[in-house]
Amino acid sequence: MTNFTLTPNRRTALAASIAAALTLMTAPSWAQSTWPTKPVRIVVPFAAGGTTDILARAVAPELSKAFGQQFIVDNRPGAGGNLGAEIVARAPNDGYTLLMGTVGTHGINRALYPKLPFDPIKDFAPITLVAAVPNVMEMNADKAKSLNIRNVQDFIKYTKANPGKLNMASSGSGTSIHLAGELFKSMTGTFMAHIPYKGSGPALLDMVGGSADVMFDNLPSSMAQIKGGKLTALAVTSAQRSPALPDIPTVEEVGGPSLKGYEASSWFGLLAPAGTSPEIVNRIQQEVAKSLGTPAIKEKMLAQGAIPSGNSPADFTKLIASEHVKWAKVVKDSGAKVD
């Protein structure tokens, strides 16, 4: 039997080999645990001022504090949210480009657009649902007063007698705001010309200015104008009344037999490009959930009409899958088309 003795030189060489092997084995984990080492971009696929933008700007500072790097909101409006969503779908899956997705980009558009430039299921890694919100059926306050429209029944009566005289603004074709209006038109047999904008912000400017008549906006982006008397809220589109506007009925409550079962709510959540490290995904989800659970942010969102979530990636994935089924039926039944 050969007697093998570790000389000082051999001990040094062996230690170096072991250290190198351990470095190779742990490099991916080490690289992921040090993320982020530079600013992270949150793409908002609509113009500034809408609910998607409001929610992104609510969570971005919290993530910046949690991770010690700046989380920057980047508004990329266009094509009903598809432009911004495609940017993220095609981005490197390194955790530095995220999307504030919506029920439009990840629930509706697949059924509405014949050639969607991305796959909302295969091209993304869901992180967490940030919030769910009702939409609100609203009119320019002066227009509603001049036409003596005080409620949903008044609105239906006027639009049936005057088809096409009122126009309907939305944050873009295929958004929940658009589809909520199309569903209303389909169920009531009314007609309003659809005017798509590149987000709720620009649409609300025209609503307040009087060149747009009615909108089924996400409640948080319209709350200030409703409370300020610039917009008249006729009803919320959710199954239950909103705690933020408890005196405003649901569309189903006051719409009569033709609107029985009407519901068209919205949701907003963070997603990353497919293939993003599960460690990064889970770290973001945990910090978002933590921030949404703080009294200050939770109370602020509830006051705006948003219901904060912060659920797990798995639960958010299930929600997206179920929303595809739901909205495909709404698109088919309403006859909604991309303008």
PAMIPA-337505 format. One line per 4 residues: number of its first residue (from 0); for each residue x, y, z of N, C-alpha, C. Coordinates in steps of 0.2 Angstrom, whole numbers, plus 2048, in hexadecimal, padded with zeros to 3 digits. Atoms other than C-alpha are relative to their C-alpha. Layout:
<fidos>
NUM> X,Y,Z,X,Y,Z,X,Y,Z ~ ...
</fidos>
This chain:
<fidos>
0> 804,7FA,800,800,800,800,804,806,800 ~ 7FC,7FA,800,807,811,7FB,7FE,805,805 ~ 801,7FB,7FA,809,81E,809,7FF,806,7FC ~ 801,7F9,803,801,82E,802,800,805,805
4> 800,7FB,7FB,806,83D,80C,7FF,807,7FD ~ 802,7F9,803,7FF,84F,809,806,804,802 ~ 7FB,7FB,7FE,80E,85A,808,7FD,807,800 ~ 803,7F9,7FF,80B,86D,80B,7FE,802,7F9
8> 802,7FE,806,80B,870,7F8,7FA,7FC,7FD ~ 806,804,802,7FE,862,7F5,7FA,802,804 ~ 806,7FE,7FC,7F3,868,803,7FE,807,7FD ~ 802,7F9,803,7F3,87A,7FB,7FC,7FF,7FA
12> 803,801,806,7EF,873,7EA,7F9,7FD,801 ~ 806,803,7FF,7E1,868,7F1,7FB,805,803 ~ 805,7FB,7FD,7D9,876,7FB,7FE,805,7FA ~ 802,7FC,806,7D9,881,7EB,7FB,7FC,7FC
16> 804,804,804,7D1,873,7E1,7F9,800,803 ~ 807,800,7FD,7C3,871,7EE,7FD,807,800 ~ 803,7F9,800,7C0,884,7EF,7FE,801,7F9 ~ 802,7FF,807,7BF,885,7DC,7FA,7FC,7FF
20> 805,805,802,7B3,876,7DB,7F9,803,804 ~ 805,7FD,7FC,7A8,87E,7E9,7FD,807,7FD ~ 802,7FA,803,7A8,88F,7E0,7FC,7FE,7FA ~ 803,801,806,7A2,887,7D0,7F9,7FD,802
24> 807,803,7FD,794,87D,7DA,7FB,805,802 ~ 805,7FB,7FC,78D,88C,7E3,800,807,7FC ~ 800,7F9,804,790,89A,7D5,7F9,802,7FE ~ 806,7FE,802,77E,89A,7CF,7FC,802,806
28> 804,7FE,7FA,776,89B,7E0,803,806,803 ~ 7FD,7FA,7FE,783,8A8,7E5,7FE,806,7FC ~ 802,7FB,804,77F,8B2,7D6,7F9,803,801 ~ 807,7FF,7FF,76C,8B1,7D9,7FF,804,807
32> 801,7FD,7FA,76E,8B6,7EB,802,807,801 ~ 7FE,7F9,800,777,8C6,7E7,7FC,805,7FC ~ 805,7FC,804,769,8CC,7DB,7FC,804,805 ~ 7FE,7FD,806,766,8DA,7D8,807,804,802
36> 7FA,7FC,7FF,777,8E3,7D5,7FF,806,7FC ~ 802,7FA,804,76F,8F0,7CA,7F9,802,800 ~ 808,7FF,800,75E,8F9,7C8,7FC,7FB,7FC ~ 805,804,803,74F,8EF,7C3,7FB,804,7FD
40> 806,7FC,803,742,8F5,7B7,7FA,7FC,800 ~ 806,803,800,730,8F2,7B9,7FC,804,7FA ~ 804,7FE,806,727,8F4,7A8,7F9,801,802 ~ 807,7FF,800,716,8FC,7A9,7FD,801,7F9
44> 802,800,807,70D,8F8,799,7FA,805,7FE ~ 805,7FA,801,702,908,79A,803,806,802 ~ 7FD,7FA,7FE,704,91A,79C,800,802,807 ~ 800,7FE,7F9,707,923,7AC,7F9,802,802
48> 806,7FD,7FE,6F8,927,7B7,7FB,7FB,801 ~ 805,805,7FF,6EE,917,7B6,802,7FB,805 ~ 7FF,804,7FA,6EC,909,7C3,806,7FC,7FF ~ 7FA,804,801,6FA,8FE,7BB,806,804,802
52> 7FB,7FB,7FE,706,90D,7BD,800,801,808 ~ 801,7FF,7F8,6FF,911,7CF,803,7FB,804 ~ 7FE,806,7FC,702,900,7D5,808,7FE,7FF ~ 7F9,801,801,713,8FE,7CD,804,805,805
56> 7FC,7FA,7FD,719,90F,7D5,7FF,7FF,808 ~ 801,801,7F9,712,909,7E6,805,7FA,803 ~ 7FC,805,7FD,71C,8F9,7E7,808,801,7FE ~ 7F9,7FF,802,72C,8FF,7DE,805,803,806
60> 7FB,7FD,7FA,733,90A,7ED,801,7FB,805 ~ 800,806,7FB,72F,8FB,7F9,806,7FB,7FE ~ 7FB,804,802,73A,8F0,7EE,807,803,800 ~ 7FA,7FC,800,747,8FD,7EC,803,7FF,807
64> 7FD,801,7F9,749,8FD,7FF,802,7F9,802 ~ 7FF,807,7FE,748,8EB,801,806,7FD,7FD ~ 7FB,803,803,755,8E7,7F5,807,804,7FF ~ 7FA,7FB,801,761,8F6,7F5,802,802,7F9
68> 7FF,7FE,807,75F,8F9,7E3,7FA,804,7FD ~ 806,7FC,803,753,905,7D9,7FC,7FC,7FC ~ 805,804,804,744,8FD,7D2,7FC,806,7FC ~ 802,7FA,804,73F,909,7C3,7FA,7FE,7FC
72> 806,801,804,72E,90A,7BC,801,803,7F9 ~ 7FF,7FE,807,72F,90B,7A9,7F9,7FF,7FC ~ 807,801,803,71E,90F,7A0,801,7FF,7F8 ~ 800,802,807,71D,907,78F,7F9,7FE,7FD
76> 807,802,802,70B,909,789,800,7FF,7F8 ~ 802,801,807,703,903,779,7FD,7F9,7FF ~ 803,806,802,6F9,8F5,771,7FC,7FC,806 ~ 804,803,7FB,6EE,8F2,780,805,7FC,805
80> 7FC,803,7FB,6FD,8EE,78B,805,7FB,7FD ~ 7FC,805,803,705,8E2,77E,807,802,7FF ~ 7F9,7FE,801,714,8ED,77A,804,7FF,806 ~ 7FC,801,7FA,71A,8EE,78C,801,7F9,802
84> 7FF,807,7FE,717,8DC,78F,805,7FC,7FB ~ 7FC,804,805,720,8D6,77F,808,802,802 ~ 7FA,7FD,7FE,72F,8E1,785,803,7FB,806 ~ 7FE,805,7FB,730,8D6,795,801,7F9,7FE
88> 800,807,802,72C,8C6,78D,807,7FF,7FC ~ 7FA,801,804,73C,8C9,782,806,802,804 ~ 7FA,7FD,7FC,747,8D0,790,804,7FA,803 ~ 7FC,806,7FC,755,8C5,798,7FD,7FE,806
92> 803,803,7FA,74F,8BA,7A6,805,801,806 ~ 7FB,800,7FB,75B,8C1,7B2,7FE,804,806 ~ 803,7FD,7FA,74F,8CA,7BE,800,807,800 ~ 7FF,7F8,800,753,8DC,7B8,7FA,803,7FC
96> 806,7FD,804,743,8DE,7AD,7FA,7FC,803 ~ 806,803,7FE,732,8DB,7B5,7FA,804,7FD ~ 806,7FD,803,720,8DF,7AF,7FB,800,805 ~ 806,7FF,7FC,711,8E6,7B8,7FB,7FE,7FB
100> 805,802,804,705,8DB,7AF,7F9,801,802 ~ 807,7FF,7FE,6F2,8DC,7AF,7FC,7FB,7FD ~ 804,805,803,6E3,8D2,7AB,7FF,801,7F9 ~ 800,7FF,807,6E4,8DA,79A,806,7FC,7FD
104> 7FA,803,803,6F6,8D4,796,800,7F9,801 ~ 7FF,807,7FE,6F4,8C3,79E,7F9,7FC,801 ~ 807,804,800,6E1,8BF,79E,7FC,801,7FA ~ 805,7FE,805,6D8,8C8,790,804,7FF,7F9
108> 7FD,7FE,807,6E4,8CC,781,801,7F9,7FC ~ 7FF,806,804,6E8,8BA,77C,7F9,7FE,7FC ~ 807,801,803,6D5,8B8,778,7FE,805,7FB ~ 802,7FA,804,6D4,8C9,770,804,801,7FA
112> 7FB,7FE,806,6E3,8CB,765,802,7FA,7FC ~ 7FF,806,804,6E5,8BE,757,807,7FF,800 ~ 7F9,801,800,6F8,8C0,757,803,804,805 ~ 7FD,7FD,7FA,6FE,8C4,768,808,7FE,7FF
116> 7F9,801,801,711,8C7,767,804,7FC,806 ~ 7FD,804,7FB,714,8BD,777,7FB,7FB,803 ~ 805,805,7FC,70D,8AE,781,800,802,807 ~ 801,7FE,7F9,706,8B4,791,801,7FB,805
120> 7FF,805,7FB,708,8A3,799,808,7FE,7FF ~ 7F9,803,800,719,89C,792,805,805,800 ~ 7FA,7FB,800,723,8AD,791,801,803,806 ~ 7FF,7FC,7F9,721,8B2,7A3,800,7FC,806
124> 7FF,803,7FA,725,8AD,7B4,7FC,804,805 ~ 804,7FC,7FB,717,8B3,7C0,803,801,807 ~ 7FD,7FF,7F9,71D,8BB,7D0,7FB,800,805 ~ 805,7FF,7FB,70E,8C1,7DA,7FB,805,7FD
128> 806,7FC,801,6FD,8C9,7D8,801,806,805 ~ 7FF,7FA,7FB,6FF,8DB,7DF,7F9,802,803 ~ 806,7FE,7FD,6ED,8E0,7E0,7FA,7FE,7FB ~ 806,801,804,6DB,8DD,7D9,7FC,806,801
132> 804,7FA,7FF,6D0,8EC,7D6,7F9,7FF,7FC ~ 806,800,804,6BE,8EE,7D0,801,806,7FB ~ 801,7FB,804,6BA,8F9,7C1,7FA,804,802 ~ 806,7FC,7FF,6AE,908,7C2,7FE,803,7FA
136> 803,7FD,806,6A2,90D,7B5,7FE,808,802 ~ 800,7F9,7FE,6A3,920,7B5,7FF,805,7FA ~ 802,7FB,805,69E,930,7AB,804,806,802 ~ 7FE,7F9,7FF,6A5,941,7A9,7FA,803,804
140> 805,7FD,7FC,69B,94A,7B7,7FB,805,7FD ~ 804,7FB,803,695,958,7AD,7FB,7FD,7FB ~ 804,803,805,68F,94D,79F,7FA,7FC,803 ~ 805,803,7FD,686,942,7AA,7FA,804,803
144> 805,7FB,7FE,67D,951,7B2,7FC,803,7FB ~ 804,7FC,805,678,959,7A2,7FC,7FB,7FC ~ 804,805,803,671,948,79B,7FB,7FD,805 ~ 805,802,7FB,668,945,7AC,801,7F8,801
148> 7FF,807,7FF,671,934,7AE,803,7FF,807 ~ 7FE,800,7F9,672,930,7C0,802,7F9,802 ~ 7FE,807,7FE,674,91D,7C0,800,7FC,7FA ~ 7FF,804,806,676,90E,7B5,7FA,7FF,7FC
152> 806,800,804,664,90D,7B0,7FF,806,7FB ~ 800,7FA,804,664,91F,7AA,805,7FF,7FA ~ 7FB,801,806,674,91B,7A0,7FD,7FB,7FB ~ 803,805,805,66C,90C,798,7FB,803,7FB
156> 806,7FD,804,65C,915,793,803,806,7FB ~ 7FE,7FB,804,666,924,78C,804,7FD,7FA ~ 7FC,803,805,672,919,782,7FC,7FC,7FB ~ 805,803,804,664,90F,77B,7FC,804,7FB
160> 804,7FB,804,65B,91E,775,805,804,7FC ~ 7FB,7FC,803,66B,926,76F,806,7FC,7FE ~ 7FA,804,801,677,919,768,805,803,7FD ~ 7FA,7FD,803,688,91F,764,801,807,802
164> 7FF,7F9,7FE,686,930,76C,805,801,806 ~ 7FB,800,7FB,691,92C,77B,806,7FB,7FE ~ 7FA,804,801,6A3,925,779,802,7FD,806 ~ 7FD,804,7FB,6AC,919,784,807,800,800
168> 7F9,800,800,6BE,91C,789,802,7FA,804 ~ 7FD,806,7FD,6CA,90E,78E,807,801,800 ~ 7F9,7FF,7FF,6DC,90C,793,803,7FC,7FA ~ 7FE,803,805,6DE,902,783,7FC,7FA,7FE
172> 803,806,803,6D7,8F4,778,802,7FA,804 ~ 7FE,806,7FC,6D6,8E4,782,801,800,807 ~ 7FF,7FF,7F9,6D8,8EB,793,7F9,7FE,803 ~ 807,801,7FC,6CB,8E7,7A1,7FC,805,7FF
176> 804,7FB,801,6C5,8F8,79F,7FC,800,7FA ~ 803,801,806,6C1,8F5,78D,7FB,7FB,800 ~ 805,806,800,6B9,8E4,790,7FA,801,805 ~ 805,7FF,7FB,6AF,8EA,79F,7FA,804,7FC
180> 804,7FC,804,6A7,8F7,793,7FC,7FB,7FA ~ 802,804,805,6A5,8EA,785,7FB,7FB,803 ~ 805,804,7FC,69C,8DE,791,7FA,803,801 ~ 805,7FC,7FE,691,8EB,797,7FB,802,7F9
184> 804,7FF,807,68C,8F0,784,7FD,7FA,7FE ~ 803,806,802,689,8DE,780,7FA,7FE,804 ~ 806,802,7FB,67E,8DA,78F,7FA,805,800 ~ 805,7FB,800,674,8EA,78D,7FD,802,7F9
188> 802,7FE,807,673,8EC,77A,801,807,7FF ~ 7FE,7F9,801,67A,8FD,77B,806,801,7FC ~ 7FA,7FF,804,687,905,770,803,807,802 ~ 7FC,7FA,7FF,695,911,774,806,7FF,7FC
192> 7FA,800,803,6A4,915,769,806,7FF,804 ~ 7FA,801,7FC,6B4,90E,770,806,804,7FE ~ 7FA,7FC,801,6C3,91A,772,805,7FD,804 ~ 7FA,802,7FC,6D3,911,777,805,805,801
196> 7FA,7FC,7FE,6E1,91A,780,806,7FC,802 ~ 7FA,804,7FE,6F2,915,785,801,800,808 ~ 800,800,7F9,6ED,914,797,7FB,804,803 ~ 805,7FD,7FC,6E1,91A,7A4,801,808,801
200> 7FF,7F9,7FF,6EA,92A,7A7,7FE,805,7FA ~ 802,7FC,806,6E8,932,795,7F8,7FF,7FF ~ 807,801,801,6D6,92B,795,7FC,804,805 ~ 803,7FC,7FB,6D2,933,7A5,800,808,7FF
204> 800,7F9,802,6D8,944,79F,7FA,802,7FC ~ 806,7FF,805,6CB,943,791,7F9,7FF,804 ~ 806,801,7FC,6BE,93D,79D,7FE,806,804 ~ 801,7FA,7FC,6C0,94C,7A9,7FF,806,7FB
208> 801,7FA,805,6C2,958,79A,7FA,800,7FC ~ 806,800,803,6B2,952,793,7FF,7FD,7F9 ~ 800,803,807,6B7,94A,782,7FF,7F9,800 ~ 802,807,7FF,6B4,939,789,7FB,7FF,805
212> 806,800,7FC,6A4,934,790,7FF,7FB,806 ~ 801,806,7FB,6A4,923,799,806,7FC,800 ~ 7FA,804,800,6B2,918,79F,7FE,7FB,806 ~ 800,805,7FB,6B3,908,7A9,807,7FF,803
216> 7F9,800,7FE,6C3,90C,7B1,801,7FC,807 ~ 7FE,803,7F9,6CD,903,7BF,7FF,805,805 ~ 802,7FB,7FB,6C7,90B,7CF,806,804,803 ~ 7FB,7FC,7FD,6D8,911,7D6,802,806,7FC
220> 7FE,7FA,804,6DC,91C,7C7,7FB,805,800 ~ 806,7FC,800,6CB,924,7C8,7FE,803,806 ~ 802,7FE,7FA,6C9,926,7DA,800,807,802 ~ 7FF,7F9,7FE,6D0,938,7DC,7FB,804,7FC
224> 804,7FC,804,6C5,93E,7CE,7F9,7FF,802 ~ 807,801,7FE,6B5,936,7D4,7FF,804,807 ~ 801,7FC,7F9,6B8,93D,7E6,800,808,7FF ~ 800,7F9,801,6BC,94E,7DE,7FA,802,7FC
228> 806,7FE,803,6AB,94E,7D5,801,801,7F8 ~ 7FF,7FF,808,6B3,94E,7C3,7FD,7FA,7FC ~ 803,806,803,6AC,93D,7C0,7FB,7FD,804 ~ 805,803,7FD,69C,935,7C4,800,7F8,800
232> 800,807,800,69D,923,7CA,7F9,7FD,800 ~ 807,803,801,68D,919,7C4,800,7F9,804 ~ 800,806,7FD,692,908,7CA,807,7FD,800 ~ 7FA,804,801,6A1,8FC,7CD,7FF,7F9,7FD
236> 801,806,805,6A4,8ED,7C2,801,7F9,804 ~ 7FF,806,7FC,6A8,8E0,7D0,7FA,7FD,802 ~ 805,804,7FD,69D,8D3,7D8,7FD,803,806 ~ 802,7FC,7FA,69C,8DD,7E8,802,807,800
240> 7FE,7F9,7FF,69D,8EF,7ED,807,801,802 ~ 7F9,7FF,7FE,6AE,8F7,7EF,800,803,807 ~ 7FF,7FC,7FA,6B3,8FC,801,802,807,800 ~ 7FD,7F9,801,6BB,90B,7FA,7FA,805,7FE
244> 806,7FC,802,6AA,911,7F3,7FA,7FC,802 ~ 805,804,7FE,69D,908,7FD,7F9,802,7FE ~ 807,7FE,802,68E,913,7F7,7FF,7FF,7F9 ~ 801,801,807,691,90F,7E5,7FE,7F8,7FF
248> 803,807,801,687,8FF,7E0,804,7FD,7FA ~ 7FD,804,806,68D,8F1,7D4,7FC,801,7FA ~ 804,800,806,688,8F1,7C2,7FA,7FB,801 ~ 806,805,7FF,67E,8E1,7C6,7FB,802,804
252> 805,7FD,7FC,675,8E9,7D4,7FB,804,7FD ~ 804,7FB,802,66E,8F7,7CB,7FE,800,7F8 ~ 800,800,808,66F,8F1,7B8,7FA,7FD,7FE ~ 806,803,802,65F,8E7,7B8,801,7F9,7FD
256> 7FF,807,803,65C,8D6,7B0,805,7FF,7FB ~ 7FB,800,806,667,8D9,7A1,807,7FF,803 ~ 7F9,800,7FE,677,8DB,7AC,801,7FB,806 ~ 7FF,805,7FB,674,8CC,7B8,806,7FC,7FF
260> 7FA,804,801,685,8C4,7BB,806,804,7FD ~ 7FA,7FC,803,68F,8D2,7B4,805,801,805 ~ 7FB,7FF,7FC,6A0,8D3,7BB,807,801,7FC ~ 7FA,7FF,804,6B1,8DA,7B4,805,804,804
264> 7FB,7FD,7FB,6BE,8DD,7C1,807,800,7FD ~ 7F9,800,803,6D1,8E0,7BE,805,7FE,805 ~ 7FB,802,7FB,6E1,8DA,7C6,807,802,7FC ~ 7F9,7FD,802,6F4,8DF,7C5,805,7FC,804
268> 7FB,804,7FD,703,8D5,7C8,807,800,7FD ~ 7F9,800,803,716,8D3,7C6,802,7FA,7FD ~ 7FD,806,803,71E,8C7,7BA,807,802,7FD ~ 7F9,7FF,803,72F,8C4,7B3,800,7FB,7FA
272> 800,804,806,735,8BC,7A3,801,7F9,802 ~ 7FF,807,7FF,734,8A9,7A2,807,7FE,801 ~ 7F9,802,7FF,743,8A0,7A9,803,804,806 ~ 7FD,7FC,7FA,746,8AD,7B7,801,7FB,806
276> 7FF,804,7FA,74E,8A5,7C6,7FB,800,805 ~ 805,801,7FB,741,89E,7D2,802,804,807 ~ 7FE,7FC,7FA,74C,8A6,7E0,7FF,807,800 ~ 802,7F9,801,74A,8B7,7D9,7F9,801,800
280> 807,7FF,800,738,8B5,7D6,7FD,800,807 ~ 802,801,7F9,735,8AF,7E8,802,806,804 ~ 7FE,7FA,7FC,73F,8BD,7EF,7FC,806,7FF ~ 804,7FA,801,735,8CA,7E6,7F9,7FF,803
284> 806,801,7FD,725,8C2,7EB,7FF,801,807 ~ 800,7FF,7F9,729,8C2,7FD,801,807,802 ~ 800,7F9,7FE,72E,8D4,7FD,7FA,804,7FE ~ 806,7FD,802,71F,8D9,7F4,7FA,7FF,805
288> 805,802,7FB,714,8CF,800,801,804,806 ~ 7FE,7FD,7F9,71D,8D7,80F,7FE,807,7FF ~ 802,7F9,801,71A,8E9,808,7F9,801,800 ~ 807,7FF,800,708,8E6,804,7FD,7FF,807
292> 803,801,7F9,705,8E0,816,801,805,805 ~ 7FF,7FA,7FB,70B,8F0,81E,7FA,804,800 ~ 806,7FC,7FF,6FD,8FB,825,800,806,7FB ~ 800,7FA,804,702,90A,81B,7FE,7FF,7F9
296> 802,802,807,702,902,80A,7F9,7FD,7FF ~ 807,803,800,6F3,8F7,80D,7FB,805,800 ~ 805,7FB,7FF,6E9,905,813,7FF,805,7FA ~ 800,7FC,805,6EE,910,805,7FD,7FD,7FA
300> 803,804,805,6E9,903,7F8,7F9,7FF,801 ~ 807,801,7FF,6D9,8FF,800,7FC,806,7FF ~ 804,7FA,801,6D4,911,800,7FF,802,7F9 ~ 800,7FF,808,6D8,912,7ED,7FB,7FB,7FD
304> 805,805,803,6CC,903,7EA,804,7FA,7FE ~ 7FC,806,802,6DA,8F6,7E8,801,7FB,806 ~ 7FF,805,7FA,6DB,8E6,7F2,807,7FD,7FF ~ 7F9,803,800,6ED,8E1,7F5,800,7F9,801
308> 7FF,808,7FF,6F3,8CF,7F3,807,7FE,802 ~ 7F9,802,7FE,705,8CA,7F2,800,7F8,800 ~ 800,808,800,701,8B7,7EF,806,7FD,7FD ~ 7FA,803,802,70D,8AA,7EA,800,7FF,7F8
312> 7FF,801,808,714,8A7,7D8,7FB,7FB,7FE ~ 804,805,802,70A,897,7D8,7F9,802,7FF ~ 807,7FD,800,6FA,89F,7DC,7FE,805,7FB ~ 801,7FB,806,6FC,8AD,7D0,800,7FD,7F9
316> 800,804,807,700,8A0,7C2,7F9,7FD,7FF ~ 807,803,801,6EF,898,7C6,7FB,805,7FE ~ 805,7FB,802,6E6,8A8,7C5,800,802,7F9 ~ 800,7FE,807,6ED,8AD,7B4,7FD,7FA,7FC
320> 803,805,804,6E8,89C,7AD,7F9,800,800 ~ 808,7FF,7FF,6D6,89E,7B4,7FE,806,7FC ~ 802,7FA,803,6D5,8AF,7AD,800,800,7F8 ~ 800,802,808,6D9,8A9,79B,7F9,7FD,7FE
324> 806,804,801,6CA,89E,79C,7FA,805,801 ~ 806,7FC,7FF,6BE,8AB,7A3,800,806,7FB ~ 800,7FA,804,6C3,8BA,798,7FF,7FE,7F8 ~ 801,802,807,6C3,8AF,788,7F9,800,7FF
328> 807,800,801,6B1,8AC,78B,7FC,807,800 ~ 803,7F9,800,6AD,8BF,78F,802,803,7F9 ~ 7FF,7FE,807,6B6,8C3,77E,7FB,7FD,7FB ~ 804,803,804,6AC,8B7,775,7F9,802,800
332> 807,7FE,7FE,69B,8BB,77D,7FF,807,7FE ~ 802,7F8,801,69D,8CE,77B,802,802,7F9 ~ 7FE,7FE,807,6A4,8CD,769,805,806,800 ~ 7FB,7FB,7FF,6B2,8D9,76F,805,7FF,7FA
336> 7FA,800,805,6BF,8DD,761,805,806,801 ~ 7FB,7FB,800,6CF,8E6,760,7FF,806,7FB ~ 802,7FA,804,6CC,8F8,759,807,801,7FC
</fidos>
